[in-house]
């Protein structure tokens, strides 16, 4: 009996060591966190009572399960593809009941379709996870992980993590230009609205920094006036909507300047500027060069350019999603997202400033 007891204690000790080794190996792997809107939401809104959802077919038609996941895509979205490039499994939505134990160490996706920089953006969707709550969930996440691996290891995990923030487009589409003479457009001229939302965005990023984030990819807006939804409402001959294009042209340079200022203040390249406008504009201007038959007509939708209303089982649906730059009225197809992520990985400083994602991953692996 004594021998059995000794073997029992030895087995327990070995098992404990193996469990701890597994945990700390996972911590050494790079975590990935995602904040933002429907371009990067991978299912949080499925757990909310909101109309901003992508939980019915044909969403997810090209996802590995061929079922809707809450991603506003025919398949994988930008965070999924970045995770692939990092050699990691996709992050789970923060609200997913599956996000427990070791899965927490992979990271988490806090994004929520419909949100913006401003809290009043997306008010028509009612119950969505606005940026202050996404940041609060990030704080709660760190508390949960601390209970799992300890406070010092949690700080290390957060410090070494990659963070993606994609927000801002809805502050124009679903706020300033949502209706004629919207509350914000009566309050601000466009020239004054842009600095206002930039100043609010700066507060969000400084809060993210205070929560420990040290390598953050910040995407600008794409060419807002060129998405099928805006073509359907404002275009006669396929030309992009002038006012929304003007908004993007004002916003993106000011965002870049704000990021440069923050990095200078911090003394480090914490915030990496992702030139989404240039990335999207390339295949919008010359879709055939990227293997698309069109960048004007959405694969799924109805009305002019398939740009009216939601993508539903009753919508027009293209046979080959890889031939369409846009999946629905607002969101890129998986194929377009693949092109965008490839440019994030290997693009010049015209696309990624001050360095691309491949360089970031290589540099940070040395630390």
For each residue, the residues with C-beta under 8 A, 3 or more apart:
1: 4 5
2: 5 6
3: 6 7
4: 1 7 8
5: 1 2 8 9
6: 2 3 9 10
7: 3 4 10 11
8: 4 5 11 12
9: 5 6 12 13
10: 6 7 13 14
11: 7 8 14 15
12: 8 9 15 16
13: 9 10 16 17
14: 10 11 17 18
15: 11 12 18 19
16: 12 13 19 20
17: 13 14 20 21
18: 14 15 21 22
19: 15 16 22 23
20: 16 17 23 24
21: 17 18 24 25
22: 18 19 25 26 102
23: 19 20 26 27 102 105 148 149 153
24: 20 21 27 28 149 153
25: 21 22 28 29
26: 22 23 29 102 105 106
27: 23 24 105 149 153 156 157
28: 24 25
29: 25 26 88 105 106
30: 86 88 160 161 162 361 364
31: 105 106 107 157 158 160 161 162
32: 79 82 83 86 88 91 106 107 161 162 163 164
33: 91 107 108 109 110 138 161 162 163 164 213
34: 40 42 79 91 107 108 109 110 111 163 164 165 166
35: 40 110 111 131 134 135 138 163 164 165 166 167 208
36: 39 40 41 111 115 164 165 166 167 219
37: 40 41 111 112 113 114 115 116 166 167 169 170
38: 41 52 54 72 111 113 114 330 331
39: 36 72 77 78 111 166 169 219 331 332
40: 34 35 36 37 77 78 79 109 111 164 166
41: 36 37 38 44 45 54 70 71 72 77 93 109 111 112 113
42: 34 69 70 71 77 79 80 90 91 92 93 109 111
43: 46 47 69 70 71 92 93 95 96 109
44: 41 47 48 70 93 94 95 109 110 111 112 129
45: 41 48 50 52 53 54 55 70 112 113 114 128 129
46: 43 53 55 69 70 93 95
47: 43 44 93 95 96
48: 44 45 53 95 112 127 128 129
49: 126 127
50: 45 53 113 114 125 126 127 128
51: 124 125 126
52: 38 45 112 113 114 122 125 128
53: 45 46 48 50 56 70 113
54: 38 41 45 59 60 68 69 70 71 72 73 113 311
55: 45 46 59 68 69 70
56: 53 59 68 312 313
57: 60 61 67 68 313
58: 61 68 74 300 311 313 315 317
59: 54 55 56 68 69 71 72 73 74 311
60: 54 57 63 65 66 67 68 69 71 73 74 75
61: 57 58 66 74 75 317 321
62: 66 74 75 321 334
63: 60 66 67 68 69 71 73 74 75 76
64:
65: 60 69
66: 60 61 62 63
67: 57 60 63
68: 54 55 56 57 58 59 60 63 71
69: 42 43 46 54 55 59 60 63 65
70: 41 42 43 44 45 46 53 54 55 93
71: 41 42 43 54 59 60 63 68 75 76 77 80
72: 38 39 41 54 59 77 113 327 328 330 331
73: 54 59 60 63 76 77 327 331 332 333 334 337
74: 58 59 60 61 62 63 299 300 321 327 333 334
75: 60 61 62 63 71 321 334
76: 63 71 73 80 81 84 334 337 338
77: 39 40 41 42 71 72 73 80 81 334 337
78: 39 40 81 82 164 166 337 340 341
79: 32 34 40 42 82 83 90 91 109 111 164
80: 42 71 76 77 83 84 90
81: 76 77 78 84 85 337 338 341
82: 32 78 79 85 86 162 164 341 344 357
83: 32 79 80 86 88 89 90 91
84: 76 80 81 87 88
85: 81 82 341 345 357 361
86: 30 32 82 83 162 361
87: 84
88: 29 30 32 83 84 106 107
89: 83 106
90: 42 79 80 83
91: 32 33 34 42 79 83 106 107 108 109
92: 42 43 96 98 99 103 106 108 109
93: 41 42 43 44 46 47 70 96 99 108 109
94: 44 99 108 109 110 137 141
95: 43 44 46 47 48 99
96: 43 47 92 93 99
97: 100
98: 92 103
99: 92 93 94 95 96 103 104 108
100: 97 103 104
101: 104 148
102: 22 23 26 105 106
103: 92 98 99 100 106
104: 99 100 101 108 141 144 145 148
105: 23 26 27 29 31 102 145 148 149 157
106: 26 29 31 32 88 89 91 92 102 103
107: 31 32 33 34 88 91 161
108: 33 34 91 92 93 94 99 104 137 138 141
109: 33 34 40 41 42 43 44 79 91 92 93 94
110: 33 34 35 44 94 129 134 137 138
111: 34 35 36 37 38 39 40 41 42 44 79 115 129 134 166
112: 37 41 44 45 48 52 115 128 129 130 134
113: 37 38 41 45 50 52 53 54 72 125 128
114: 37 38 45 50 52 121 122 125 128 170 174
115: 36 37 111 112 121 122 128 129 130 131 134 167 170
116: 37 121 122 131 167 168 169 170 171 174 175 197
117: 121 131 167 168 171 197 200 201 204
118: 121 171 175 184 197 200
119: 130 131 132
120: 123 175 183 184
121: 114 115 116 117 118 170 171 174 175
122: 52 114 115 116 125 128 130 170 174 175
123: 120 126
124: 51 174 178
125: 50 51 52 113 114 122 128
126: 49 50 51 123
127: 48 49 50
128: 45 48 50 52 112 113 114 115 122 125
129: 44 45 48 110 111 112 115 133 134 137
130: 112 115 119 122 133 134
131: 35 115 116 117 119 134 135 167 204
132: 119 135 136
133: 129 130 136 137
134: 35 110 111 112 115 129 130 131 137 138
135: 35 131 132 138 139 204 207 208 211
136: 132 133 139 140
137: 94 108 110 129 133 134 140 141
138: 33 35 108 110 134 135 141 142 208 211
139: 135 136 142 143 211
140: 136 137 143 144
141: 94 104 108 137 138 144 145
142: 138 139 145 146 154 158 211 212
143: 139 140 146 147
144: 104 140 141 147 148
145: 104 105 141 142 148 149 154 157
146: 142 143 149 150 151 154
147: 143 144
148: 23 101 104 105 144 145
149: 23 24 27 105 145 146 153 154 157
150: 146 153 154
151: 146 154 155
152: 155 156
153: 23 24 27 149 150 156 157
154: 142 145 146 149 150 151 157 158
155: 151 152 158 159 212
156: 27 152 153 159 160
157: 27 31 105 145 149 153 154 160 161
158: 31 142 154 155 161 211 212 213 214
159: 155 156 212 214
160: 30 31 156 157 214 215 364 367
161: 30 31 32 33 107 157 158 213 214 215
162: 30 31 32 33 82 86 215 217 360 361
163: 32 33 34 35 208 213 215 216 217
164: 32 33 34 35 36 40 78 79 82 216 217 219
165: 34 35 36 204 205 208 216 217 218 219
166: 34 35 36 37 39 40 78 111 219
167: 35 36 37 115 116 117 131 170 171 201 204
168: 116 117 171 172 197 201 220 221 251 255
169: 37 39 116 172 173 221 222 224
170: 37 114 115 116 121 122 167 173 174 175
171: 116 117 118 121 167 168 174 175 176 197
172: 168 169 175 176 177 221 224 244 247 248 251
173: 169 170 177 178 224 229 230 244 330
174: 114 116 121 122 124 170 171 178
175: 116 118 120 121 122 170 171 172 178 182 184
176: 171 172 182 184 185 188 190 193 247
177: 172 173 182 185 243 244 247
178: 124 173 174 175 182
179: 182
180:
181: 185 186
182: 175 176 177 178 179 185 186
183: 120 186 187
184: 118 120 175 176 187 188 193
185: 176 177 181 182 188 190 193
186: 181 182 183
187: 183 184 193
188: 176 184 185 192 193 196
189: 192 193
190: 176 185 193 194 243 246 247 250
191: 194 195 250
192: 188 189 195 196
193: 176 184 185 187 188 189 190 196 197
194: 190 191 197 198 247 250 251 254
195: 191 192 198 199 254
196: 188 192 193 199 200
197: 116 117 118 168 171 193 194 200 201 251
198: 194 195 201 202 251 254 255 258
199: 195 196 202 203
200: 117 118 196 197 203 204
201: 117 167 168 197 198 204 205 255 258
202: 198 199 205 206 258 262
203: 199 200 206 207
204: 117 131 135 165 167 200 201 207 208
205: 165 201 202 208 209 216 218 259 262 271
206: 202 203 209 210 262
207: 135 203 204 210 211
208: 35 135 138 163 165 204 205 211 213 216
209: 205 206 212 213 214 216 262 266 270
210: 206 207
211: 135 138 139 142 158 207 208
212: 142 155 158 159 209
213: 33 158 161 163 208 209 216 270
214: 158 159 160 161 209 268 270
215: 160 161 162 163 270 272 360 364
216: 163 164 165 205 208 209 213 270 271 272
217: 162 163 164 165 272 274 344 357
218: 165 205 255 259 271 272 273 274
219: 36 39 164 165 166 274 276
220: 168 248 251 252 255 256 273 274 275 276 277
221: 168 169 172 224 247 248 251 252 276 277
222: 169 226 227 248 276 277 279 280 281
223: 226 227 240 245 248 277 280 281 284
224: 169 172 173 221 227 230 241 244 245 247 248
225: 230 234 240 241 242 243 244 245 248
226: 222 223 230 231 240 241 245 280 281 284 295 296
227: 222 223 224 230 231 307 326 329 330
228: 231 232 296 297 298 301 305 306 307 326 328 329 330
229: 173 232 233 307 308 329 330
230: 173 224 225 226 227 233 234 235 240 241 244 307
231: 226 227 228 234 235 238 240 241 296 304 305 307
232: 228 229 235 303 304 305 306 307 308 329
233: 229 230 241 307
234: 225 230 231 241 242 244
235: 230 231 232 238 239 240 241 304 305
236: 239
237:
238: 231 235 296 305
239: 235 236
240: 223 225 226 230 231 235 244 245
241: 224 225 226 230 231 233 234 235 244 245
242: 225 234 245 246
243: 177 190 225 246 247
244: 172 173 177 224 225 230 234 240 241 247 248
245: 223 224 225 226 240 241 242 248 249
246: 190 242 243 249 250
247: 172 176 177 190 194 221 224 243 244 250 251
248: 172 220 221 222 223 224 225 244 245 251 252 277
249: 245 246 252 253
250: 190 191 194 246 247 253 254
251: 168 172 194 197 198 220 221 247 248 254 255
252: 220 221 248 249 255 256 275 277
253: 249 250 256 257
254: 194 195 198 250 251 257 258
255: 168 198 201 218 220 251 252 258 259 273
256: 220 252 253 259 260 273 353
257: 253 254 260 261
258: 198 201 202 254 255 261 262
259: 205 218 255 256 262 263 271 272 273
260: 256 257 263 264 273
261: 257 258 264 265
262: 202 205 206 209 258 259 265 266 270 271
263: 259 260 266 267 268 269 270 271
264: 260 261 267
265: 261 262
266: 209 262 263 270
267: 263 264
268: 214 263
269: 263 272 354 355
270: 209 213 214 215 216 262 263 266
271: 205 216 218 259 262 263
272: 215 216 217 218 259 269 352 353 354 355 357 360
273: 218 220 255 256 259 260 352 353
274: 217 218 219 220 279 344 351 352
275: 220 252 278 279 347 350 351 352 353
276: 219 220 221 222 279 280 340
277: 220 221 222 223 248 252 280 281
278: 275 281 282 350 351
279: 222 274 275 276 282 339 340 343 344 347 351
280: 222 223 226 276 277 283 284 332 336 340
281: 222 223 226 277 278 284 285
282: 278 279 285 286 289 290
283: 280 286 287 289 290 292 295 325 336 339
284: 223 226 280 281 287 295 325
285: 281 282 295
286: 282 283 289 290
287: 283 284 290 292 293 294 295 325
288: 291 292 293
289: 282 283 286
290: 282 283 286 287 325 339
291: 288 322 323 335
292: 283 287 288 295 323 324 325 335 336
293: 287 288 323 324
294: 287 297 323 324 325
295: 226 283 284 285 287 292 325 326
296: 226 228 231 238 305
297: 228 294 305 306 324 326
298: 228 301 305 306 307 311 324 326 327 328 329
299: 74 306 317 318 321 324 326 327 328 333
300: 58 74 306 311 315 316 317 318 327 328
301: 228 298 305 306 307 308 309 310 311 315 316 328 329
302: 306 308 309 314 315 316
303: 232 306 307 308 309
304: 231 232 235 307 308
305: 228 231 232 235 238 296 297 298 301
306: 228 232 297 298 299 300 301 302 303 315 316 328 329
307: 227 228 229 230 231 232 233 298 301 303 304 329
308: 229 232 301 302 303 304 329
309: 301 302 303 312 315 329
310: 301 315 328 329
311: 54 58 59 298 300 301 315 327 328 329
312: 56 309 315
313: 56 57 58
314: 302
315: 58 300 301 302 306 309 310 311 312
316: 300 301 302 306
317: 58 61 299 300
318: 299 300 321 323 324
319:
320: 323 324
321: 61 62 74 75 299 318 324 327 333 334 335
322: 291 333 334 335
323: 291 292 293 294 318 320
324: 292 293 294 297 298 299 318 320 321 327 333 335
325: 283 284 287 290 292 294 295 332 333 335 336
326: 227 228 295 297 298 299 329 330 331 332 333 336
327: 72 73 74 298 299 300 311 321 324 331 332 333 334 336
328: 72 228 298 299 300 301 306 310 311 331
329: 227 228 229 232 298 301 306 307 308 309 310 311 326
330: 38 72 173 227 228 229 326
331: 38 39 72 73 326 327 328
332: 39 73 280 325 326 327 336 337 340
333: 73 74 299 321 322 324 325 326 327 336 337
334: 62 73 74 75 76 77 321 322 327 337 338
335: 291 292 321 322 324 325 338 339
336: 280 283 292 325 326 327 332 333 339 340
337: 73 76 77 78 81 332 333 334 340 341
338: 76 81 334 335 341 342
339: 279 283 290 335 336 342 343
340: 78 276 279 280 332 336 337 343 344
341: 78 81 82 85 337 338 344 345
342: 338 339 345 346
343: 279 339 340 346 347 351 352
344: 82 217 274 279 340 341 347 351 352 356 357
345: 85 341 342 356 357 358
346: 342 343 356 358
347: 275 279 343 344 350 351 352 356
348: 351 352 356
349: 352 353 354 355
350: 275 278 347
351: 274 275 278 279 343 344 347 348 356
352: 272 273 274 275 343 344 347 348 349 355 356 357
353: 256 272 273 275 349
354: 269 272 349
355: 269 272 349 352 359 360 363
356: 344 345 346 347 348 351 352 359 360
357: 82 85 217 272 344 345 352 360 361
358: 345 346 361 362
359: 355 356 362 363
360: 162 215 272 355 356 357 363 364
361: 30 85 86 162 357 358 364 365
362: 358 359 365 366
363: 355 359 360 366 367
364: 30 160 215 360 361 367
365: 361 362
366: 362 363
367: 160 363 364
